[in-house]
Amino acid sequence: MVPSVLPIYNRAPLSFETGEGSWLVATDGTRYLDFGAGIAVNALGHANPALVAALTAQANRIWHLSNLYHIPEQEALADALVEKTFADTVFFTNSGTEACELAVKMARKYWYEKGQPERVNIVTFSGAFHGRSSAAIAAVGTEKMTKGFGPLLPGFIHLPFGAHGSVLQNAIDETVAAIMVEPVQGEGGLRPLPDPCLKGLRDLCDETGTLLIYDEVQCGMGRTGKLFAHEWAGAPPDIMMIAKGIGGGFPLGAVLATEAAASGMSAGTHGSTYGGNPLACAVGKTVIDIISDPGFLDEVNRKAGLLRQRLEGLVASHPEVFEAVRGSGLMLGLKCRAANTDVVQAGYDQHLLTVPAGDNVVRILPPLTISDEEIAEAVARLDAAATAVAAKEARA
């Protein structure tokens, strides 16, 4: 008999009832150090007092309003995002997947309104993850994501990760509407796209008129030490998808765009029942006010340097388990020689939570508010986990 919750997740045998900062408390009272942060969602940790205050204050006023009306909390968050980014306008969603749907529609509608309806194709890259909707899985195109879900939405051109030069240039023809890329791949194995590559994409899009779409759902909101990862390269997009950290744990996503890129999206071309509701936007405004503070981002960069240094030492101490450290800021990964799932499981045994990723990588995604002491504690627990994994493999 099927369980009441559709069994599509391979869940660990853990249940949590409370959380505070970087820690979660299981139903049996065991404390776990959370270095997954809900897969980069709990950017400010669990039960952050500022977010709790913002949520409860708004909950005592009004929860939901239809987008038939002006929503002041939505407008305040949109104003803040426009002020702090490349964007001129924002549409709010409930998730990164919904943001991907709009980004695809926006790029195609842009060219339709310009009298070039044949420009519908979107270039994407291997290892990408853009969500689980029909458009998002078609954008990725891998068998793992698409098997059994055909027919797939047409209009995507898949290139190898890091494709450049003639390979990329030859893919851009009169049918291409946009290039869509993650500045740092998350699910694909914590692979940053080098700054010169992001700049090259921006230059190519400028030369050809192609729109540039960034997926910063996982790597955005301070995760790499700047508000958004592409800022390191100085290569802004035309359209950007965000989610995860922007809500600090409350469901919230958004599409940010320049006025030109959004010009095809007129009244009635898109919509959302819950997108931009007052509860989500009150929390999101508090999140961005905290994370965008230069002092906060300076601390993220300092702690990122400390964590990376400790992880590099860990890799050197366990060459039979780990191969390298990947990623950027507090979005790091351990490329494994042993099975990454064994490392994650051994972490559970040490009461440490991490997240597996593609390419046999273990993701290290602590809250941005992590302390130096918690970094040291997490690496010590990873060291014990690696020792256990090595011993298990030696016995096999």
C-alpha positions, 0 to 999 in steps of 0.5 A: 500500500502506498504511504499517505506521502507520495514516496518520491524522496529517498529520505534519511531516517531522521525527524526534527522537531526544533531548530536554532541557528546552525543546529537541529534537534531530532525527535529523540533529543539528539542535536545535529549540526546542519551543514545543508541548511535545507539545501541553501534555504536557511541562509540565516539559520533556523528560527532566526529572531529577525525572521520570526519577528517579521513573520509574526508581525505580518501574520498579525496583520494580513496573510494573503492578498490576491494580485488583483490588488497592490501589495505594499510588502511585495512592492517594498521587496521589489524596490529593494531588489531593484535597488541592489541589483541589475534589475529594473523589475521583479515578478515573485514566485513561490519556488525556483522551478516557477521562476524557471518557467517564467524566465523561459516564457519571458525570453521567448515573449521578448523575441515574439514581440520584437517580430522574431517569433522563430527565436525560441531556443534556449542554450543550456549546459550539462550538469545543470539543474533548473527545477522539476517542471516540464520546462525545467527538465527539458532544459536539462535534458538528461535521462535521469530527469526526463525518462518517462515524462515525454514528450518533452518541451522542445526548444532547448540546445544542450552544450557541454559544461564550460563550452566556449569558443567555436562550440558556443558561437556556432550554437548561437543562430537566428533561432536562439532566444537566450543562454541559461546558466548557473554561475555555480552549479549546485546539483551538478557538483559545485562547479563554478563557471570561471569569471572569464567565462561569464564575461565571455557569455555576456560579451557574446550575448551583447554581440548577438542580441541573445538574452542572458539568463542566470539561475542563481536559485542556489548560489545567490543571496550571499552564498558566494560572498556577494549578494549574487554570484555573478557580481564577482565577474562583473557580468550582469544578466538580462534575466535572473531566477532566484529562490531558496535563500531569499525567503530564509526558509519561507517559500519565496522565489522571483524573476528579476529582469531589465526593462528591455528583457521584460518588455514582452510581459504585459498584463495577463501574460503571466500570474500566480495565486500565492506569488508575492504574498504579504507573509513571504515578502515581509520575510524576504525584505528582512532577509535581503536587508540583513544579507545585503549589508556589506559587513555581513557579506565581509563576514561570509567571505572571512568564514568562507576562507576559514572553512575552505582552509579547514576542508583542504586540510581534511582532504589532505588528511584523507586522500583515500576518501576525498579528492578535492574541494570545490565551489565558492564562498559558503557553497562548497563541495567535497569531491569524493573518491569513496561514494559520496552517499557513504560520506553523508551517511557517516556524517549522520552517524556523527550528527552532522548533516550534509547533502549529496550532489552530482559527480560524487560530491558532498555539498557543504552549505552551512547557514551564512550565520555559521560561527567559527566554532561551529566550522571547527566542530563540523570539520572535526565531525567530517574528519571522524566520518571520513575515518569511518568510511576509510575503515569500512572500505579497508574491511570490504 
